[in-house]
Amino acid sequence: MNWLLEPLTYEFMQRGLLASVIVGVLCAVMGTYVVLRGMAFLGDAMAHAILPGVAVAYLFGGNLLLGAGVAAVIVALSIGFFSRQGDVKEDTAIGILFAAALALGIALISAMQTYAVDLSHILFGNVLGVSAADLWLIGGLSALILLTVAIFYKPFLVASFDPILAATLRLPAELLRNLMLILLALTVVVSLQTVGVSLVAAMLVTPAATAYLVARRLFPMMLISAALGALSSIIGLYLSYYLNIVSGSAIVLTATGFFLLGFLWKRAKSL
């Protein structure tokens, strides 16, 4: 049992483990909507679209997560605005704004002579650097997002699976869509500290895709996805500790391993 308890003797590992589990569950729950609505590209785009906000916050000495949050919400609402009337398809709007935000972020970051050191944790995550204040922020935002998902569970369910029924019931489809985009943007921001910009899309998609292989209803899919997200976070963090590798990469690779097992199980069952 020493190998299991040894990492927990360090406070930074305790905070990192708790933050990883919270983010793993949050990404997994939000990821079910991402997978079911075919928005995998949106998750990746949103993750990179926060770079301008991070760069501006850094230039003016502000809070990086706040800057990232503002940028993510602006991009999310812009995607909803440009694709609202159908003049521009949603994936086209995502591609345009993703490229523009990424280019702006790179332009701003390249002007900073110290960005390689100071902003590396935004790009690749630094779960072992989570402070007590960061943990409270991650926990608070995650609780708010999950509470919103619980409150709007049925409207999100109808809008995701049957848009015609949603229109018949006169549900505010556009409002629900924008709310989903904002929740997704905030999820990306919450995940920055653990897996970073480069890997957050994987945590949104992979556990949910694995759960999709074994569940056919939304709520069981959410539960399985959340369990896989939490388990991937725990195993990945232990692997990063003992193998001395980046924690975000270890978490994502563990989640990918679960996906491969689920895929093989699904294929074997069908045969």
C-alpha positions in Angstrom: 0.0 0.0 0.0 3.0 2.3 0.3 2.9 3.1 -3.5 -0.7 4.1 -3.1 -0.3 6.3 -0.1 3.1 7.8 -0.7 2.0 10.5 -3.2 -0.8 11.6 -0.8 1.7 12.6 1.8 2.3 15.7 -0.2 -0.2 18.5 0.0 0.3 19.5 -3.6 -0.6 15.9 -4.7 -3.7 16.0 -2.6 -4.8 19.3 -4.2 -3.9 18.1 -7.6 -5.7 14.8 -7.2 -8.9 16.6 -6.0 -8.7 19.2 -8.8 -8.1 16.4 -11.4 -11.1 14.4 -10.2 -13.4 17.5 -10.3 -12.3 18.5 -13.8 -12.5 14.9 -15.0 -16.1 14.6 -13.9 -17.0 18.1 -15.2 -15.4 17.5 -18.6 -17.0 14.0 -18.8 -20.5 15.3 -18.1 -20.3 18.2 -20.5 -18.6 15.9 -23.0 -21.8 13.8 -23.3 -23.5 16.8 -25.0 -20.4 17.4 -27.1 -20.4 13.8 -28.4 -24.2 13.5 -28.9 -24.5 16.9 -30.7 -21.4 16.3 -32.8 -19.5 19.3 -31.4 -16.1 17.7 -30.9 -14.5 20.3 -33.1 -16.1 23.0 -31.0 -14.4 21.8 -27.8 -11.0 22.0 -29.5 -11.7 25.4 -31.0 -12.9 26.8 -27.7 -9.8 25.6 -26.0 -7.5 27.5 -28.4 -9.8 30.5 -28.6 -9.0 31.5 -25.0 -5.4 32.4 -25.9 -6.1 36.1 -26.7 -7.8 36.5 -23.3 -4.8 34.9 -21.5 -2.4 37.1 -23.4 -4.3 40.3 -22.7 -4.6 39.4 -19.0 -0.9 38.7 -18.8 0.0 41.9 -20.5 -2.0 44.0 -18.1 -1.1 41.9 -15.0 -4.6 40.6 -14.6 -5.9 37.1 -13.6 -5.2 34.7 -16.4 -8.2 32.5 -15.8 -10.5 35.5 -15.8 -9.0 36.6 -19.1 -9.5 33.1 -20.5 -13.1 33.1 -19.3 -14.0 36.4 -20.9 -12.4 35.3 -24.2 -14.1 31.9 -24.2 -17.6 33.4 -23.5 -17.1 36.1 -26.3 -16.1 33.4 -28.8 -19.0 31.1 -27.7 -21.6 33.9 -28.1 -20.0 35.0 -31.4 -20.4 31.5 -32.8 -24.0 31.5 -31.8 -24.5 35.0 -33.4 -23.0 34.2 -36.8 -24.7 30.8 -37.1 -28.1 31.9 -35.6 -30.0 32.6 -38.9 -28.4 29.8 -40.8 -26.5 32.1 -43.1 -23.3 30.6 -41.9 -23.1 26.9 -40.8 -22.0 26.4 -37.2 -18.9 24.4 -38.2 -17.9 27.2 -40.6 -18.4 29.9 -37.9 -16.4 27.8 -35.5 -13.5 27.4 -38.0 -13.4 31.1 -38.8 -13.5 32.3 -35.2 -11.2 29.6 -34.0 -8.5 30.5 -36.6 -8.9 34.3 -35.9 -8.7 33.9 -32.1 -5.8 31.5 -32.3 -3.9 33.8 -34.7 -4.6 36.8 -32.4 -3.5 34.8 -29.3 -0.2 33.7 -31.0 0.4 37.3 -32.2 0.0 38.7 -28.7 2.0 35.9 -27.0 4.9 36.1 -29.5 5.3 39.7 -28.5 6.1 38.6 -24.9 9.7 37.7 -24.3 8.9 35.6 -21.2 5.9 33.8 -22.5 7.7 30.4 -22.8 8.1 30.2 -19.0 5.1 32.1 -17.7 2.4 30.7 -20.0 3.6 27.1 -20.4 1.1 25.9 -17.7 -1.8 27.4 -19.7 -0.7 25.4 -22.8 0.2 22.1 -21.1 -1.5 22.3 -17.7 0.1 22.2 -14.2 -2.1 20.2 -11.9 0.6 19.9 -9.3 0.8 23.7 -9.1 -2.9 24.0 -8.0 -3.1 26.2 -4.9 -5.8 26.2 -2.3 -7.4 29.3 -3.9 -7.3 27.6 -7.4 -9.0 24.6 -5.9 -11.8 26.7 -4.5 -12.2 28.4 -7.8 -12.2 25.1 -9.8 -14.7 23.6 -7.3 -17.0 26.6 -7.3 -17.2 27.0 -11.1 -17.6 23.2 -11.6 -20.5 23.1 -9.1 -22.1 26.1 -10.9 -21.8 24.4 -14.3 -23.1 21.0 -13.1 -26.0 22.7 -11.2 -27.0 24.5 -14.4 -26.8 21.2 -16.3 -29.1 19.6 -13.7 -31.6 22.5 -13.8 -31.8 22.4 -17.6 -31.4 18.7 -18.0 -34.8 18.1 -19.7 -34.7 21.1 -22.1 -31.1 20.2 -23.1 -32.2 16.6 -23.6 -35.1 17.5 -25.9 -33.1 20.1 -27.8 -30.2 17.6 -28.3 -32.3 14.6 -29.5 -35.4 16.0 -31.0 -35.2 19.7 -32.3 -38.7 19.3 -33.9 -40.3 18.4 -30.5 -38.3 21.3 -28.9 -39.9 23.7 -31.4 -43.4 22.1 -30.8 -43.0 22.6 -27.1 -41.9 26.2 -27.8 -38.6 25.8 -25.9 -36.2 28.7 -26.4 -33.9 26.8 -28.7 -31.5 29.7 -29.3 -31.2 30.5 -25.7 -30.5 26.9 -24.8 -27.9 26.7 -27.6 -26.1 29.8 -26.3 -26.3 28.6 -22.7 -24.7 25.3 -23.8 -21.9 27.2 -25.6 -21.2 29.3 -22.5 -21.2 26.3 -20.2 -18.7 24.6 -22.6 -16.6 27.7 -22.6 -16.5 27.8 -18.8 -15.6 24.1 -18.7 -12.6 24.7 -20.9 -11.5 27.5 -18.6 -11.8 25.3 -15.5 -9.8 22.6 -17.2 -6.8 24.8 -18.0 -4.9 24.2 -14.8 -5.1 20.4 -15.0 -4.7 19.4 -18.7 -4.0 22.7 -20.4 -5.3 24.1 -23.7 -3.6 21.4 -25.8 -5.4 18.5 -24.2 -8.7 19.8 -22.9 -10.6 18.7 -26.0 -9.6 15.1 -25.4 -11.0 15.1 -21.9 -14.3 16.5 -23.2 -14.6 13.9 -25.9 -12.8 10.6 -24.9 -14.7 9.6 -21.7 -18.0 10.5 -23.2 -17.2 8.6 -26.4 -16.3 5.6 -24.3 -19.6 5.9 -22.4 -21.5 6.1 -25.7 -20.2 2.7 -26.6 -21.9 1.1 -23.6 -24.9 3.2 -22.8 -27.9 4.3 -24.9 -29.6 6.7 -22.6 -28.3 10.1 -21.6 -28.3 9.8 -17.8 -26.5 6.4 -17.7 -24.1 7.8 -20.3 -23.3 10.8 -18.0 -22.7 8.6 -15.0 -20.4 6.2 -16.9 -18.6 9.1 -18.5 -18.1 10.9 -15.1 -16.8 7.7 -13.5 -14.3 7.2 -16.4 -13.2 10.8 -16.2 -12.6 10.6 -12.5 -10.8 7.2 -12.8 -8.6 8.5 -15.7 -7.7 11.5 -13.6 -6.6 9.4 -10.6 -4.7 6.8 -12.6 -3.1 9.4 -14.8 -1.9 11.5 -11.9 -0.3 8.4 -10.2 1.4 7.5 -13.5 2.7 11.0 -13.8 4.1 10.8 -10.3 5.9 7.5 -10.7 6.9 7.8 -14.3 7.9 11.5 -14.1 5.8 12.6 -17.1 3.4 15.5 -17.7 0.2 14.9 -15.7 -2.2 16.2 -18.4 -0.7 13.8 -21.0 -0.9 10.9 -18.5 -4.6 11.6 -17.8 -5.5 11.8 -21.5 -3.6 8.7 -22.4 -5.3 6.8 -19.6 -8.7 8.0 -20.9 -7.7 6.8 -24.4 -6.8 3.4 -23.0 -10.3 3.1 -21.5 -11.7 4.1 -24.9 -9.8 1.3 -26.6 -11.0 -1.2 -24.1 -14.6 -0.1 -24.6 -14.2 -0.2 -28.4 -12.8 -3.7 -28.3 -15.5 -4.8 -25.9 -18.2 -3.4 -28.2 -16.6 -5.1 -31.2 -16.4 -8.4 -29.4 -20.0 -8.2 -28.2 -21.2 -7.5 -31.8 -19.3 -10.5 -33.1 
